[in-house]
Amino acid sequence: MNFFRGVMGGQAAGPQPSGAETIQKLCDRVASSTLLEDRRDAVRALKSLSKKYRMEVGTQAMDHLINILQTDRADSEILGYALDTLYNIICNDEEEEQDENAQKQADDLGAQFTDKFIEDPEHITLLLTLLEEFDFHVRWPGVKLLTALLKNQGIQLQGIILVSPMGVSRLMDLLADSREVIRNDGLLLLQQLTKGNAAIQKIVAFENAFERLLDIITEEGSSDGGIVVEDCLLLLLNLLKNNSSNQNFFKEGSYIQRMKPWFEVGDDNSGWSAQKVTNLHLMLQLVRVMVSPVNSPGATASCQKSMYQCGLLQQLCTILMATGVPADILTETINTVSEVIRGSQVNQDYFASVNAPSNPPRPAIVVLLMSMVNERQPFVLRCAVLYCFQCFLYKNQKGQGEIVATLLPSTIDANSISAGQLLCGGLFSVDSLSNWCAAVALAHALQDNLTQKEQLLRVQLATSLGKPPVSLLQQCTNILSQGSKVQTRVGLLMLLCTWISNCPIAVTHFLHNQENVPFLTAQISENLGEDERLVQGLCALLLGICIYYNDNSLENYTKEKLKQLIEKRIGKENFVEKLGFITKHELYSRAGQKPQPVFPSPEQMLFDHEFTKLVKELEGMITKAVHKSSEEEKKEEEVKKTLEQHDNIVTQYKELIREQDAQIQELKEEVASMNSQTEQMQTTITQQVSQIQQHKDQYNILKLKLGKDNQSQSNSQGDGSQVNGLQTEELSQLREEVEELRNQRASLQTQLGDKETLINSLKSAAAQTAEGSAGGSDNTELLQELEALKSQVQSQSTEISQLKTERQELLKRAEAGLSNAVPSSDSSLDAGKVAELEGRLAAQTSETERLEEQAKSLSESRAELEQQLASATSTVAILQTEKTKLQTEVQESKKEQDDLLMLLADQDQKIHGLKQKLKSLGETVEDEDDLDTRDQTDDDTEEDDED
């Protein structure tokens, strides 16, 4: 233990060992000690020396420390010491006292130890496994160590973690740790992990990172939170920036709606803390990432729509018009609103309706333009307002028309300040930056809008008292010829080029001024300094536009004469060389990178993003137009006309093909639906045919029962009680059958109504198809077959109705037989009639079966199946009606029989009573038995006499 006392600072006799020797002894003790306590004390000593002797500890002890992590997993204390020691030798702490050289050496040392540690990927896997330990003394040093490794060698570590099983998931579990220190350091770790690696960003996002991070931001107080909110926002930016998959996941998960509460500010916005400004700045950047112009147009439009629907755009506009907001937050808010409304008509319309809280209220656009043309405002704020105005007019012809309309004589209101007045004021201001911004803003009001280019030609300006007004176009050329600052002239030339491009009427107005062409040729032909080369290139571009879009309406300035003028005064090669000065300028490529105007200083504010597109489009066309002869131009015009005609023909054919494709697709869908309906109807018909057969069988049974009843009643009235008993049983059976038939009838009527509706819809669809498609002939044949089958079923219905009439007559005669009014001869006639009717019924039944077989043979046709369904349904209805009437008549006849039996019983009782009275009076009364005996005796006597 004396050894450890010496290491830990105790007094020892003899010379003190050097640091390297001490570290070597400690490493030997770590490697050779069998007791855990000895190894733990040695590792603790190495930890205390690791900062002072970083090189020695890292060189000698790293392998031993890694071995401790592998073998002593059960002891959390020694693991914590080992992880802390590794962190001290790998981490590059930035100390203020160190100079640049010392800091560079420390960084190099950390990178060397990091490379040594990650030589074996199993070390990283071991470290990820240790992060699963819940013990604070193990988990927290492990998080810090992995963060330091990522800072030093991020790309290599990302590759190892990406292929490690559940590697990213283990790191995501840190966000759920209840200990804020580990959770906050876990945020820093994930920041380093997700830098520049789209694959890891996707995995982290799908591990529910958005939900967890937004919950943490809400718990920490949103924009009023501390450094933890900043870390969460930085991690969100890493996950979303330039990652379309995560952006779509963020939008589809409805996380945009959860951003709205971040931007709720009160009336008193003074005294914002630096942390709140930082948080809100990052939140605005997060919104801009979702609607950045570099994203795909579809994804950007979808996010813009969501931001408007959830009220986020409205909240941003509230910050925009609020008072007391810090200047940098206001600038970033303007840039954010710009990209939220860029290219979205709904958002642009809403922005146009926003008013500033002033008296009287003014549109937000007017208030922003007032800041843009005010030279006392900060440069970055003026750039942001210009960007906002450009985004408001981007693909917004309605907004362009509203801005230009404020310049027209009929709409100018002298009592209020309009956007057009502010732009004209800035265009002719003494401040060159205001000139440039106003010229670019006005150019965006004309971008790709021929109507507004022509309308702007009507604008007249009053230059001074006593002088007639001049047009805006003429005033711009007048200022251009006065030799103002380079920035002002560049802005005016960009405005003129945008104005007259693709507008022959504007070209004619420009050339109508006799001074313009000589001024341009003079500017191009002179040998001026380096600063003027850009102006010369823009003058060449303007003159080239006058040639390319010239309609030859002015005799002195036709295309051919302007080209001759260039060849004589300037030279074609010199003209093309001057034209090329524009694209060779260093600021041209910078402006063409992104739409937002970002410049380090006002002097470098020369090119607009949309103007660079126009130059790229026109440079080659103007060069060709200058070198072409008149004959080539005529040929080219003829070719253009031919191509236009050909394009028109092709367009017509394309439209026709599209219409036919649409019709074919509709017909295919109809055929598919009809086929499915046909299959359903086929099944229904099969079911109803079986039901019809059942009804026929039931009808035959009823008919036989009715015949038996009539025979039993005609034979003898003495058997009335027996007949009545039989009828009672049959009556109960008939009632059950009638109830069953009623239920079947209700279901069949429902099916019949559905089928009739379906048939009517199919008939109308077939008629429409017959009128508008080539496949109408098939439907016509189907309809003809439908009508033929319909006529057959009508004839069958007529025969069934005749059979019904005959059955009714038979029932009437049966009723007459019940009252004993029909003689025996009539009964024989009825029997013959019944036989005849049964024969006809059998014939009719065979005929019906033949028709059913014919319907089955035509089952492949949709119309035949429909008619079979209709005929089967009608037959069922007729049979049901007949059955109901028969049952009713049977019931009535039975009722009459019951009444008759009751009368006979009463008469028998009366007769019996009278006989008894006669007997009591002494009269001789013969009973029915005596009469029968006497009759029999008389008969025997007559027989003997005959013998």
KEVEX-79464 format. One record per residue (C-alpha): x, y, z. Coordinates in steps of 0.5 Angstrom, whole numbers, padded with zeros to 4 digits, always signed. Example, Ala and Ser with C-alpha at 12.3 -4.5 7.8 and 13.67 -1.06 7.14 Angstrom:
<rs>
+0025-0009+0016 +0027-0002+0014 
</rs>
This chain:
<rs>
+0000+0000+0000 +0006+0005+0001 +0006+0005-0007 -0001+0007-0007 +0001+0012-0002 +0006+0015-0006 +0002+0015-0012 -0004+0019-0009 +0001+0024-0006 +0003+0021+0000 +0010+0022+0003 +0015+0017+0001 +0023+0016+0003 +0028+0016-0003 +0028+0019-0010 +0021+0020-0013 +0019+0016-0019 +0018+0020-0026 +0011+0020-0028 +0012+0015-0034 +0015+0010-0029 +0009+0011-0024 +0004+0010-0030 +0008+0004-0032 +0008+0001-0025 +0000+0003-0025 -0001-0001-0031 +0003-0007-0029 -0001-0007-0023 -0008-0007-0027 -0005-0012-0031 -0003-0017-0026 -0007-0016-0020 -0012-0021-0018 -0016-0017-0013 -0021-0013-0015 -0020-0008-0010 -0012-0007-0012 -0014-0006-0020 -0020-0001-0018 -0015+0003-0014 -0010+0003-0020 -0015+0005-0025 -0017+0011-0020 -0010+0013-0020 -0009+0013-0027 -0015+0017-0028 -0012+0022-0023 -0006+0022-0028 -0009+0022-0034 -0010+0030-0035 -0003+0032-0033 +0000+0026-0037 -0005+0025-0043 +0001+0022-0047 +0004+0017-0043 -0003+0014-0040 -0006+0014-0047 +0000+0010-0050 +0001+0005-0044 -0006+0004-0041 -0011+0004-0046 -0010-0003-0048 -0011-0005-0040 -0017+0000-0039 -0020-0003-0045 -0019-0010-0042 -0022-0008-0036 -0028-0006-0039 -0029-0013-0042 -0027-0017-0036 -0029-0013-0030 -0037-0012-0032 -0039-0014-0025 -0036-0008-0022 -0039-0001-0024 -0034+0003-0020 -0028+0000-0024 -0032+0001-0030 -0033+0008-0029 -0026+0010-0027 -0024+0006-0034 -0029+0010-0038 -0027+0017-0035 -0019+0015-0036 -0021+0014-0043 -0025+0020-0044 -0019+0024-0041 -0014+0022-0046 -0019+0022-0052 -0023+0029-0051 -0020+0035-0054 -0022+0040-0048 -0021+0047-0051 -0018+0052-0046 -0017+0059-0046 -0010+0059-0044 -0008+0055-0049 -0005+0058-0055 -0007+0056-0062 -0001+0051-0063 -0002+0048-0056 -0009+0047-0058 -0007+0044-0065 -0003+0039-0062 -0008+0037-0057 -0013+0036-0062 -0008+0031-0066 -0007+0027-0060 -0014+0026-0059 -0015+0024-0066 -0009+0019-0065 -0012+0016-0059 -0019+0016-0063 -0016+0012-0069 -0012+0007-0064 -0019+0006-0060 -0023+0004-0066 -0018+0000-0070 -0022-0006-0067 -0030-0005-0068 -0031-0009-0063 -0029-0004-0058 -0035+0001-0060 -0039-0005-0060 -0037-0006-0052 -0038+0001-0051 -0045+0001-0054 -0046-0005-0049 -0044-0001-0043 -0049+0004-0045 -0055-0001-0043 -0052-0001-0036 -0057+0004-0032 -0052+0005-0027 -0050+0013-0027 -0043+0012-0026 -0042+0007-0032 -0047+0010-0037 -0045+0018-0036 -0038+0017-0037 -0040+0012-0043 -0044+0017-0046 -0038+0023-0046 -0033+0018-0049 -0037+0016-0055 -0039+0023-0056 -0031+0025-0056 -0030+0019-0061 -0035+0022-0065 -0032+0029-0065 -0025+0026-0067 -0027+0021-0072 -0035+0022-0074 -0035+0019-0081 -0031+0012-0078 -0035+0012-0072 -0042+0013-0076 -0040+0007-0080 -0039+0002-0074 -0045+0004-0071 -0049+0004-0077 -0047-0004-0078 -0048-0005-0070 -0054-0009-0068 -0059-0004-0065 -0053+0001-0064 -0058+0007-0066 -0063+0004-0062 -0059+0004-0055 -0057+0011-0056 -0064+0013-0057 -0066+0010-0050 -0061+0016-0047 -0067+0021-0049 -0072+0017-0044 -0067+0017-0038 -0070+0020-0032 -0063+0023-0030 -0063+0030-0034 -0055+0030-0034 -0055+0023-0038 -0061+0026-0043 -0058+0032-0044 -0051+0029-0046 -0055+0024-0050 -0057+0030-0054 -0050+0032-0055 -0048+0025-0057 -0054+0024-0062 -0052+0031-0065 -0045+0029-0067 -0048+0022-0069 -0053+0025-0074 -0048+0030-0078 -0048+0029-0085 -0051+0021-0085 -0058+0021-0088 -0058+0013-0086 -0057+0014-0079 -0062+0020-0079 -0067+0016-0082 -0066+0011-0077 -0066+0016-0071 -0073+0019-0074 -0076+0012-0074 -0074+0011-0067 -0079+0016-0065 -0074+0022-0064 -0079+0027-0067 -0084+0026-0061 -0079+0025-0056 -0075+0032-0058 -0082+0036-0058 -0084+0033-0052 -0077+0035-0049 -0078+0042-0052 -0085+0043-0049 -0083+0041-0042 -0077+0045-0042 -0081+0051-0044 -0081+0052-0051 -0077+0059-0053 -0077+0061-0046 -0073+0054-0045 -0065+0054-0043 -0059+0050-0047 -0063+0044-0047 -0068+0047-0052 -0063+0049-0056 -0060+0042-0057 -0066+0039-0058 -0067+0044-0064 -0060+0043-0067 -0061+0036-0067 -0068+0037-0071 -0064+0041-0076 -0059+0035-0077 -0065+0030-0078 -0069+0035-0083 -0064+0039-0087 -0063+0036-0094 -0067+0030-0092 -0073+0029-0096 -0075+0022-0093 -0075+0025-0086 -0079+0032-0088 -0084+0028-0091 -0085+0023-0084 -0085+0030-0080 -0090+0033-0084 -0094+0026-0084 -0094+0025-0077 -0097+0032-0076 -0091+0035-0072 -0092+0042-0076 -0098+0043-0072 -0094+0042-0066 -0089+0048-0068 -0095+0053-0067 -0094+0054-0060 -0087+0056-0060 -0088+0063-0064 -0094+0065-0059 -0091+0072-0056 -0094+0077-0052 -0095+0085-0052 -0089+0086-0048 -0083+0084-0052 -0078+0088-0049 -0072+0085-0045 -0071+0078-0049 -0066+0074-0046 -0060+0072-0051 -0062+0064-0050 -0069+0066-0052 -0067+0070-0058 -0062+0064-0060 -0068+0059-0059 -0073+0063-0063 -0068+0064-0069 -0067+0056-0069 -0074+0055-0069 -0075+0060-0075 -0069+0056-0078 -0073+0049-0077 -0079+0052-0081 -0075+0054-0087 -0072+0048-0087 -0079+0045-0089 -0081+0050-0094 -0074+0051-0097 -0074+0053-0104 -0068+0047-0105 -0074+0042-0103 -0078+0038-0108 -0084+0043-0110 -0089+0038-0108 -0086+0037-0101 -0086+0044-0100 -0093+0046-0103 -0095+0040-0098 -0092+0043-0092 -0094+0050-0094 -0101+0048-0094 -0100+0045-0087 -0097+0051-0084 -0103+0055-0087 -0108+0050-0084 -0106+0050-0077 -0105+0057-0076 -0097+0057-0076 -0097+0063-0082 -0102+0067-0078 -0097+0067-0072 -0091+0068-0076 -0095+0074-0079 -0097+0077-0072 -0089+0077-0070 -0088+0080-0076 -0092+0086-0074 -0091+0086-0067 -0087+0091-0063 -0081+0091-0059 -0078+0084-0063 -0071+0084-0063 -0068+0086-0070 -0065+0079-0072 -0071+0075-0070 -0075+0080-0074 -0070+0079-0080 -0071+0072-0080 -0078+0072-0079 -0079+0076-0085 -0074+0071-0089 -0079+0065-0086 -0085+0068-0088 -0082+0069-0095 -0081+0062-0096 -0088+0060-0093 -0091+0064-0098 -0087+0063-0104 -0091+0060-0110 -0097+0058-0106 -0103+0062-0108 -0107+0061-0102 -0101+0063-0097 -0100+0069-0102 -0107+0072-0102 -0107+0071-0094 -0101+0075-0094 -0104+0081-0098 -0109+0081-0093 -0105+0082-0087 -0105+0089-0084 -0100+0093-0080 -0103+0095-0073 -0103+0103-0075 -0108+0108-0075 -0110+0108-0081 -0108+0101-0082 -0104+0099-0088 -0102+0093-0091 -0096+0089-0089 -0093+0089-0096 -0093+0097-0096 -0090+0097-0089 -0084+0092-0091 -0083+0096-0097 -0082+0103-0093 -0077+0099-0089 -0073+0097-0096 -0073+0104-0099 -0071+0107-0092 -0063+0108-0092 -0063+0108-0085 -0065+0101-0084 -0060+0095-0083 -0058+0092-0089 -0060+0085-0087 -0067+0087-0086 -0067+0091-0093 -0065+0084-0096 -0070+0080-0092 -0076+0085-0094 -0074+0085-0102 -0074+0077-0101 -0080+0077-0098 -0083+0082-0104 -0080+0077-0109 -0083+0071-0106 -0090+0074-0105 -0090+0075-0113 -0087+0069-0115 -0092+0065-0119 -0097+0070-0117 -0100+0074-0123 -0106+0076-0119 -0101+0080-0114 -0097+0082-0120 -0103+0085-0123 -0105+0089-0116 -0098+0092-0115 -0098+0094-0122 -0105+0097-0121 -0102+0102-0116 -0098+0105-0121 -0103+0106-0126 -0107+0113-0127 -0114+0111-0125 -0112+0107-0119 -0107+0112-0115 -0110+0115-0109 -0107+0121-0107 -0109+0120-0099 -0105+0114-0098 -0098+0111-0099 -0098+0105-0104 -0093+0100-0106 -0092+0103-0113 -0091+0110-0110 -0086+0107-0106 -0082+0103-0111 -0082+0109-0116 -0079+0113-0110 -0074+0108-0109 -0073+0108-0116 -0071+0115-0117 -0068+0116-0110 -0061+0118-0109 -0059+0112-0105 -0056+0107-0110 -0058+0101-0106 -0065+0103-0106 -0065+0104-0113 -0063+0097-0114 -0068+0094-0109 -0074+0098-0112 -0071+0096-0119 -0071+0089-0118 -0077+0089-0114 -0081+0092-0120 -0078+0087-0125 -0081+0081-0120 -0088+0085-0121 -0087+0084-0129 -0083+0077-0129 -0087+0072-0134 -0093+0077-0134 -0094+0080-0141 -0100+0083-0139 -0097+0087-0134 -0091+0089-0138 -0096+0092-0143 -0100+0095-0137 -0093+0098-0134 -0092+0102-0141 -0098+0107-0139 -0095+0109-0133 -0094+0117-0133 -0089+0121-0128 -0089+0128-0127 -0082+0130-0127 -0082+0137-0125 -0087+0143-0125 -0089+0146-0132 -0086+0140-0136 -0090+0135-0139 -0090+0128-0136 -0086+0122-0138 -0087+0115-0138 -0084+0110-0133 -0080+0107-0139 -0077+0114-0141 -0075+0116-0134 -0071+0110-0133 -0067+0111-0139 -0066+0118-0138 -0063+0116-0131 -0059+0111-0134 -0056+0116-0139 -0054+0121-0133 -0048+0116-0131 -0050+0115-0124 -0047+0110-0120 -0046+0103-0122 -0051+0099-0117 -0056+0104-0120 -0055+0103-0127 -0054+0095-0126 -0061+0095-0123 -0064+0100-0128 -0061+0095-0134 -0064+0089-0130 -0071+0092-0130 -0071+0094-0137 -0068+0087-0140 -0074+0084-0136 -0079+0089-0138 -0078+0088-0146 -0076+0081-0146 -0081+0077-0150 -0086+0083-0150 -0085+0086-0158 -0090+0092-0156 -0085+0094-0150 -0079+0094-0155 -0082+0098-0160 -0084+0103-0154 -0076+0103-0152 -0074+0104-0160 -0079+0109-0161 -0074+0114-0157 -0069+0116-0162 -0063+0117-0156 -0064+0110-0153 -0060+0106-0159 -0054+0111-0160 -0053+0111-0152 -0053+0103-0152 -0048+0103-0158 -0044+0108-0155 -0043+0105-0148 -0042+0098-0151 -0036+0101-0156 -0032+0105-0151 -0026+0102-0147 -0028+0103-0140 -0025+0101-0134 -0026+0094-0130 -0032+0097-0126 -0036+0099-0133 -0035+0092-0136 -0041+0089-0133 -0045+0095-0135 -0043+0094-0142 -0045+0087-0142 -0052+0089-0139 -0052+0094-0145 -0051+0089-0150 -0056+0084-0147 -0061+0090-0148 -0059+0091-0155 -0059+0084-0156 -0066+0083-0153 -0069+0089-0158 -0066+0085-0164 -0069+0078-0162 -0076+0081-0160 -0077+0086-0165 -0083+0086-0169 -0080+0090-0175 -0086+0095-0174 -0081+0101-0174 -0077+0102-0181 -0071+0105-0178 -0070+0100-0173 -0071+0093-0176 -0068+0087-0174 -0063+0088-0180 -0062+0095-0179 -0060+0094-0172 -0055+0088-0174 -0052+0092-0179 -0051+0098-0174 -0048+0093-0169 -0043+0091-0175 -0041+0098-0176 -0040+0101-0170 -0039+0095-0165 -0037+0089-0169 -0040+0082-0168 -0035+0079-0164 -0034+0085-0160 -0041+0085-0158 -0041+0078-0156 -0035+0079-0152 -0038+0084-0148 -0045+0080-0148 -0040+0075-0144 -0038+0079-0139 -0044+0078-0135 -0044+0071-0134 -0036+0071-0132 -0037+0076-0127 -0036+0073-0120 -0042+0075-0117 -0046+0072-0122 -0045+0065-0120 -0046+0067-0113 -0053+0070-0114 -0055+0064-0119 -0054+0059-0113 -0061+0060-0109 -0066+0065-0109 -0065+0069-0103 -0061+0075-0104 -0055+0074-0099 -0049+0079-0100 -0043+0081-0095 -0044+0088-0096 -0048+0093-0100 -0043+0094-0105 -0043+0087-0108 -0051+0087-0109 -0051+0087-0116 -0055+0081-0119 -0062+0078-0118 -0063+0070-0118 -0069+0071-0123 -0065+0075-0127 -0059+0070-0128 -0064+0065-0131 -0066+0070-0136 -0059+0072-0138 -0058+0064-0138 -0064+0063-0143 -0062+0069-0147 -0055+0069-0148 -0055+0064-0153 -0061+0066-0157 -0058+0073-0158 -0051+0071-0160 -0055+0067-0166 -0059+0072-0168 -0053+0077-0169 -0050+0072-0173 -0056+0070-0177 -0057+0073-0184 -0063+0076-0187 -0064+0070-0191 -0063+0065-0185 -0068+0069-0181 -0073+0068-0186 -0072+0061-0187 -0072+0060-0179 -0079+0064-0179 -0082+0059-0184 -0079+0053-0180 -0082+0056-0174 -0089+0057-0177 -0089+0050-0180 -0086+0047-0173 -0092+0051-0170 -0097+0048-0175 -0094+0041-0173 -0094+0042-0166 -0102+0045-0166 -0103+0038-0170 -0100+0034-0165 -0103+0038-0160 -0110+0036-0163 -0108+0029-0164 -0106+0028-0157 -0112+0031-0154 -0116+0027-0158 -0112+0021-0156 -0113+0023-0149 -0120+0023-0150 -0121+0017-0153 -0116+0014-0148 -0121+0016-0142 -0127+0014-0146 -0124+0007-0147 -0122+0007-0139 -0129+0009-0138 -0132+0003-0142 -0127-0002-0139 -0129+0000-0132 -0137-0001-0134 -0135-0007-0138 -0132-0010-0131 -0138-0007-0127 -0143-0010-0132 -0139-0017-0132 -0139-0017-0124 -0147-0015-0124 -0148-0021-0129 -0145-0026-0125 -0149-0024-0119 -0155-0024-0123 -0154-0031-0126 -0153-0033-0118 -0160-0030-0117 -0163-0033-0123 -0161-0040-0121 -0164-0039-0114 -0170-0036-0116 -0171-0042-0121 -0171-0046-0116 -0176-0042-0112 -0180-0042-0118 -0180-0050-0118 -0182-0050-0111 -0188-0046-0112 -0190-0050-0117 -0190-0056-0113 -0193-0053-0107 -0199-0050-0112 -0200-0057-0115 -0201-0060-0108 -0206-0054-0106 -0209-0056-0113 -0210-0064-0111 -0212-0062-0104 -0217-0058-0107 -0220-0063-0111 -0220-0068-0105 -0224-0063-0101 -0229-0062-0107 -0230-0070-0108 -0231-0071-0101 -0236-0066-0100 -0240-0068-0106 -0240-0076-0104 -0244-0075-0098 -0246-0070-0093 -0247-0075-0087 -0239-0075-0087 -0239-0068-0085 -0236-0069-0079 -0230-0073-0082 -0229-0068-0087 -0229-0062-0083 -0224-0066-0079 -0219-0067-0085 -0220-0060-0087 -0218-0057-0080 -0212-0061-0081 -0211-0059-0088 -0213-0052-0086 -0207-0051-0081 -0202-0054-0086 -0205-0049-0091 -0204-0043-0086 -0197-0045-0085 -0195-0045-0092 -0199-0039-0093 -0194-0035-0088 -0188-0038-0091 -0190-0036-0098 -0192-0029-0095 -0185-0029-0092 -0182-0031-0099 -0186-0026-0103 -0183-0020-0099 -0176-0022-0100 -0177-0023-0107 -0181-0017-0108 -0175-0013-0105 -0170-0017-0110 -0175-0015-0115 -0174-0008-0114 -0167-0008-0113 -0166-0012-0120 -0171-0007-0123 -0167-0001-0121 -0160-0005-0123 -0163-0006-0130 -0166+0001-0131 -0159+0004-0129 -0155-0002-0134 -0160+0000-0140 -0159+0008-0139 -0151+0006-0139 -0152+0002-0145 -0156+0007-0148 -0150+0012-0147 -0145+0007-0149 -0148+0006-0155 -0148+0014-0157 -0141+0015-0155 -0137+0009-0156 -0135+0005-0162 -0137-0001-0158 -0144+0001-0158 -0146-0004-0163 -0145-0010-0158 -0150-0006-0153 -0155-0005-0159 -0155-0013-0160 -0156-0014-0153 -0162-0009-0152 -0165-0013-0158 -0164-0020-0155 -0167-0016-0149 -0173-0014-0153 -0174-0021-0156 -0174-0024-0149 -0179-0019-0146 -0184-0021-0152 -0183-0028-0150 -0184-0027-0143 -0190-0023-0144 -0194-0028-0148 -0192-0033-0143 -0195-0028-0138 -0202-0028-0142 -0202-0036-0142 -0201-0036-0134 -0207-0031-0134 -0212-0035-0138 -0210-0041-0133 -0211-0037-0127 -0218-0035-0130 -0220-0042-0131 -0218-0044-0124 -0222-0039-0121 -0228-0042-0125 -0226-0049-0123 -0226-0046-0116 -0233-0043-0117 -0236-0049-0119 -0233-0053-0113 -0237-0048-0108 -0243-0049-0112 -0242-0057-0111 -0241-0055-0103 -0248-0053-0103 -0251-0059-0106 -0254-0055-0112 -0250-0059-0117 -0252-0065-0120 -0248-0071-0122 -0248-0070-0129 -0245-0063-0128 -0240-0067-0123 -0238-0071-0129 -0237-0065-0133 -0233-0062-0128 -0228-0068-0128 -0227-0067-0135 -0226-0060-0135 -0221-0061-0129 -0217-0066-0133 -0217-0062-0139 -0214-0056-0135 -0209-0061-0132 -0207-0063-0139 -0206-0055-0141 -0202-0054-0134 -0198-0060-0136 -0197-0057-0143 -0196-0050-0140 -0191-0053-0135 -0187-0056-0140 -0187-0049-0144 -0184-0046-0138 -0179-0051-0137 -0177-0050-0145 -0177-0042-0144 -0172-0043-0138 -0167-0048-0142 -0167-0042-0147 -0166-0037-0142 -0160-0041-0139 -0157-0042-0146 -0157-0034-0146 -0154-0033-0140 -0147-0031-0143 -0151-0024-0145 -0152-0019-0140 -0159-0017-0143 -0161-0024-0143 -0160-0025-0136 -0163-0019-0134 -0169-0021-0138 -0169-0028-0135 -0169-0024-0128 -0175-0020-0129 -0179-0026-0132 -0177-0030-0126 -0179-0025-0121 -0186-0023-0125 -0188-0031-0125 -0186-0031-0118 -0191-0025-0116 -0196-0028-0121 -0196-0035-0117 -0196-0032-0111 -0202-0028-0112 -0206-0034-0115 -0203-0038-0109 -0206-0033-0104 -0213-0032-0108 -0213-0040-0108 -0212-0040-0100 -0217-0035-0099 -0222-0038-0103 -0221-0045-0099 -0222-0041-0093 -0228-0038-0095 -0231-0045-0097 -0229-0048-0091 -0232-0043-0087 -0239-0044-0091 -0238-0051-0090 -0238-0050-0082 -0244-0046-0083 -0248-0051-0087 -0246-0056-0082 -0248-0052-0076 -0255-0051-0079 -0256-0058-0081 -0254-0060-0073 -0259-0055-0071 -0265-0058-0076 -0263-0065-0073 -0264-0062-0066 -0271-0059-0068 -0273-0065-0072 -0272-0069-0066 -0275-0065-0061 -0281-0065-0066 -0281-0072-0066 -0281-0073-0059 -0287-0068-0058 -0291-0072-0063 -0290-0078-0059 -0292-0075-0053 -0298-0073-0056 -0299-0080-0058 -0298-0079-0066 -0294-0085-0069 -0287-0083-0071 -0283-0087-0076 -0275-0086-0074 -0270-0086-0080 -0268-0093-0078 -0276-0096-0079 -0276-0092-0085 -0270-0095-0088 -0273-0102-0086 -0279-0101-0089 -0276-0099-0095 -0272-0105-0095 -0278-0109-0094 -0281-0106-0100 -0276-0107-0105 -0275-0114-0103 -0283-0115-0104 -0282-0112-0111 -0277-0117-0113 -0281-0123-0111 -0287-0120-0115 -0282-0119-0121 -0280-0126-0120 
</rs>
